[in-house]
Amino acid sequence: MNQTKERILKAASELFAKGSYEGVSIREIARKADVNSSLISYYFGGKENLYKAVLSQHFDELLEYVSRMSTSDELAFIKEFMKNHIRVMRKRGKFAAIVAFRELGGEGRFGREFMELFLKRIAERLCGVIESARAKGLIRDLPTEVVMHFLIHVDTLFALRFPEMDEETASDMAFELFIRGAGA
């Protein structure tokens, strides 16, 4: 991705996280990114598409990984998912995560569209693995959605709260915590 476009995305992520879609102007984003405001339209086609790009940058890469991962070993899938999620969240930064969580919590304007584009497909795959692991006795008999949210919150904790921890250690600790909480 070119540097100007990346600067715009970074500035927009930070401003949208601190404010809201409605509360942030194109001018503010351009000023923070140190670009002419016309470049936002050039690269993104306007504020709405820029906001959607902030949302998608966090999950498009994760969806790609999840779609390619083998589900034959459920615990290996979960561990690899956690590692990839931690890596993607660290790469994209906490501001993109805040914007995504706001949308998921129903506070945002594009939550339903965002769910359909990315999260529903990730969640379906993850829930299928969790259900299979539960059927094999690898995970306790808890509601699938509860286990999925626990998993995501554990790796989010390690991705954002402990950024100084190396990726391997963070993903190992997140997986261990998950297994201690949800494992059979």
Buried (B, 14 or more C-beta within 10 A) or exposed (E): EEEBBEBBBBBBBBBBBEEBBEEBEBEBBBEBBEBEBEBBBEBBEEBEBBBBBBBBBBBEBBBEBBEEBEBEEBBEBBBBBBBBBBBBBBEBBBBBBBBBBBBBEEEBBBBEEBBEBBBEBBBEBBBBBBBBBBEEEBBEEEEBEEBBEBBBEBBBBBBBEBEEBEBEEBBBBBBEBBBEBBBE
